Each structure stands twice: as structure tokens, then as C-alpha cells.
Amino acid sequence: MAYLIPVVIILALIYNSIKVLMEYERGVIFFLGKFQQVKGPGVIIVIPVLQRMMRVNLQTITMDVPTQDVITRDNVSVKVNAVIFFRVVDPQRAMLAVQDYLYSTSQIAQTTLRSVLGQSQLDELLSKREEINVELQRIIDQQTEPWGVKVSVVEVKNVDLKRCCGPSRNRRKPSASAARR
């Protein structure tokens, strides 16, 4: 009976040290807080307390870029949203170079969308969408490359003209003669 407690503790340590990574995952291993290595798919042994493993998904991530208010070069207000497809190509840099690569990629995509579309005229925005998509992809990929993230596609989904005038402005004001009646 006295040996039961140590056996349970040893079994718990063994259970917590065995990790299984799927084919599309990598484990970034830290030894006492310092980067040690990246381990591939399959069964991974992690020494409890001394080592810690962070999982990184290598699958392509589809991220919706929220609707952005943009003022084009010809001073037209539009609402634009997009979708971005990216994946982690270097798990070590994705964990070490940036705190949260998902959030950071989202923020870069939003600011780049506003910046690039703000340099275009409305006519270009509507007629040269493919060229704008390629330029967005190139800029976002260039900015996320140090994080080990590869942006494969950026697509502008919707371009909506903002209504600059409320319903009260669309109505004609009554003329002075009509107001006297």
C-alpha cells in the first residue's frame, strides 16, 4: 500500500510527458524557458516541469479581414472587406519573433488594406481588383515573412459605397412660399 502513491505519481508523470502531434502540427519545445527545438508529427516525449511544448498548426488559415472604412485618392468613402489565406512555414519564428502571429497578421492585413486602397481611385478599385489583390498579397507577405508566415492569397471581397447623406439630406427643403401656406 505504501508503494501505491509513488507508482501513481510516476504513472501521472509518464502520462503527462507523452504528446501526440498530428501530421499538420509541429511542437516548439522550450527547456526551462529557452528554445530547444522543433519536433515533428508523431509521438513526442516532453519532460514535465523542465520542458514545455507549444503546438503550431501548419495548415492554411483563412482569415476574414473585417470591414474597413477607406477614403480613396479621389475622396470617395467606401467600406471594404477582404479575406486572407496564410500558413506558418517556420514554427520557430512564429513562436519566437512575434507574440501572436494570428492577431499580428490580422492587424497587418487591416492596415495594409486601408493603405493600398486609399492610394487608389474608385474606378481603379473596381476595375483593377486583381492587381490590387496581388499588391496586397505582396506587401502583407513581405511584412509577415520575418514571423515565419507565408501569405498565399489576399482577395478583396466587397466594395460598398458609403452613403454620405442621411435620409434627411436627401429630401428637398420646402421652399419659402410653401412654408408660408
C-alpha positions as CSV (number, residue, x, y, z in Angstrom):
1,M,0.0,0.0,0.0
2,A,2.9,2.4,0.7
3,Y,4.2,1.9,-2.8
4,L,0.9,2.9,-4.4
5,I,1.4,6.7,-4.1
6,P,4.8,6.8,-5.8
7,V,3.5,4.5,-8.6
8,V,0.6,6.8,-9.2
9,I,2.9,9.8,-9.3
10,I,5.2,8.1,-11.8
11,L,2.3,7.0,-14.0
12,A,0.9,10.6,-13.9
13,L,4.4,11.9,-15.0
14,I,4.6,9.4,-17.8
15,Y,1.1,10.2,-18.9
16,N,1.8,14.0,-19.0
17,S,5.1,13.5,-20.8
18,I,3.7,11.8,-23.9
19,K,2.3,14.1,-26.5
20,V,0.9,13.2,-29.9
21,L,1.3,15.6,-32.8
22,M,-0.8,15.3,-35.9
23,E,0.8,15.4,-39.4
24,Y,-0.2,19.1,-39.8
25,E,1.2,20.2,-36.4
26,R,4.7,20.9,-35.0
27,G,5.8,21.2,-31.4
28,V,8.1,24.0,-30.4
29,I,10.0,22.7,-27.3
30,F,11.2,25.1,-24.6
31,F,13.7,23.8,-22.0
32,L,13.5,25.9,-18.8
33,G,12.0,28.7,-20.9
34,K,14.7,28.6,-23.6
35,F,14.0,27.5,-27.1
36,Q,15.4,24.0,-27.6
37,Q,14.0,22.5,-30.9
38,V,11.0,22.0,-33.2
39,K,9.7,18.4,-33.2
40,G,7.6,16.9,-36.0
41,P,4.5,14.8,-36.1
42,G,4.1,11.6,-34.1
43,V,4.7,10.7,-30.5
44,I,6.8,13.3,-28.6
45,I,8.3,12.9,-25.1
46,V,8.3,16.1,-23.0
47,I,9.9,16.1,-19.6
48,P,7.3,17.6,-17.2
49,V,8.4,20.7,-15.3
50,L,11.6,21.1,-17.3
51,Q,10.2,21.2,-20.8
52,R,7.2,22.9,-22.3
53,M,5.7,22.3,-25.8
54,M,3.7,24.8,-27.8
55,R,1.7,23.4,-30.7
56,V,1.8,25.2,-34.1
57,N,-0.7,24.4,-36.8
58,L,0.8,24.3,-40.3
59,Q,-2.5,24.2,-42.2
60,T,-3.6,27.1,-44.3
61,I,-5.6,29.6,-42.3
62,T,-8.5,31.5,-43.8
63,M,-8.9,34.8,-42.0
64,D,-11.7,37.3,-42.7
65,V,-10.4,40.9,-42.7
66,P,-13.2,43.0,-41.0
67,T,-14.9,45.8,-43.0
68,Q,-12.6,48.8,-43.2
69,D,-13.7,52.4,-43.9
70,V,-11.4,53.7,-46.7
71,I,-11.2,57.1,-48.4
72,T,-9.9,56.6,-51.9
73,R,-7.5,59.0,-53.6
74,D,-10.5,60.8,-55.3
75,N,-12.1,61.4,-51.9
76,V,-14.8,58.7,-52.1
77,S,-15.7,56.9,-48.9
78,V,-16.1,53.1,-49.3
79,K,-16.4,50.2,-47.0
80,V,-14.2,47.3,-48.0
81,N,-13.6,43.8,-46.6
82,A,-11.2,41.0,-47.7
83,V,-10.1,37.5,-47.0
84,I,-6.5,36.4,-46.5
85,F,-5.1,32.9,-46.8
86,F,-1.8,32.2,-45.0
87,R,0.1,29.4,-43.2
88,V,3.1,29.0,-40.9
89,V,6.2,27.9,-42.7
90,D,8.6,28.3,-39.8
91,P,7.2,27.3,-36.4
92,Q,10.3,28.5,-34.5
93,R,10.0,32.1,-35.9
94,A,6.1,32.0,-35.5
95,M,6.6,31.4,-31.7
96,L,9.7,33.5,-31.1
97,A,9.5,36.5,-33.4
98,V,6.0,37.7,-32.6
99,Q,3.7,37.3,-29.6
100,D,0.6,36.2,-31.5
101,Y,1.1,35.6,-35.2
102,L,-2.6,35.3,-35.9
103,Y,-3.5,38.6,-34.4
104,S,-0.5,40.3,-35.8
105,T,-1.3,39.1,-39.3
106,S,-4.8,40.3,-39.0
107,Q,-3.7,43.8,-37.9
108,I,-1.1,44.0,-40.8
109,A,-3.8,42.9,-43.2
110,Q,-6.2,45.6,-42.0
111,T,-3.7,48.5,-42.1
112,T,-2.4,47.4,-45.5
113,L,-5.9,47.1,-46.9
114,R,-6.6,50.7,-45.8
115,S,-3.3,52.0,-47.1
116,V,-3.3,50.4,-50.5
117,L,-6.9,51.1,-51.3
118,G,-6.5,54.7,-50.0
119,Q,-3.9,55.2,-52.7
120,S,-6.3,54.0,-55.5
121,Q,-9.1,55.8,-57.2
122,L,-12.6,54.4,-57.0
123,D,-12.5,53.4,-60.7
124,E,-9.2,51.5,-60.2
125,L,-10.6,49.9,-57.1
126,L,-13.5,48.5,-59.0
127,S,-11.8,47.7,-62.3
128,K,-8.3,46.5,-61.3
129,R,-9.2,44.3,-58.4
130,E,-6.7,41.5,-59.4
131,E,-3.8,43.9,-59.5
132,I,-4.8,45.3,-56.1
133,N,-5.1,41.7,-54.7
134,V,-1.6,40.9,-55.9
135,E,-0.2,44.1,-54.4
136,L,-1.9,43.5,-51.1
137,Q,-0.6,39.9,-51.0
138,R,3.0,41.0,-51.8
139,I,3.0,43.7,-49.1
140,I,1.4,41.6,-46.4
141,D,3.7,38.6,-47.2
142,Q,6.7,40.8,-47.1
143,Q,5.8,42.1,-43.6
144,T,4.9,38.7,-42.1
145,E,7.9,36.8,-43.6
146,P,10.1,37.5,-40.5
147,W,7.5,35.8,-38.4
148,G,7.6,32.6,-40.4
149,V,4.2,33.2,-42.0
150,K,3.6,32.9,-45.8
151,V,0.6,34.7,-47.2
152,S,-0.6,32.9,-50.3
153,V,-3.7,34.8,-51.3
154,V,-5.5,38.1,-50.5
155,E,-8.9,38.8,-52.0
156,V,-10.9,42.0,-51.7
157,K,-14.4,40.6,-51.2
158,N,-16.8,43.6,-51.1
159,V,-16.5,47.2,-52.0
160,D,-19.6,49.2,-50.8
161,L,-20.0,52.9,-51.4
162,K,-20.8,54.6,-48.1
163,R,-23.9,56.7,-48.0
164,C,-22.6,60.1,-47.3
165,C,-26.0,61.7,-46.9
166,G,-28.6,60.6,-44.4
167,P,-32.3,60.4,-45.3
168,S,-32.9,64.0,-44.1
169,R,-30.4,65.4,-46.5
170,N,-32.0,63.6,-49.5
171,R,-35.3,65.3,-49.0
172,R,-35.7,68.7,-50.6
173,K,-36.3,71.5,-48.2
174,P,-39.6,73.2,-48.6
175,S,-39.4,76.5,-50.4
176,A,-40.2,79.7,-48.6
177,S,-43.5,80.0,-50.4
178,A,-44.5,76.5,-49.5
179,A,-43.6,77.1,-45.8
180,R,-46.0,80.2,-45.7
181,R,-49.0,78.1,-46.7
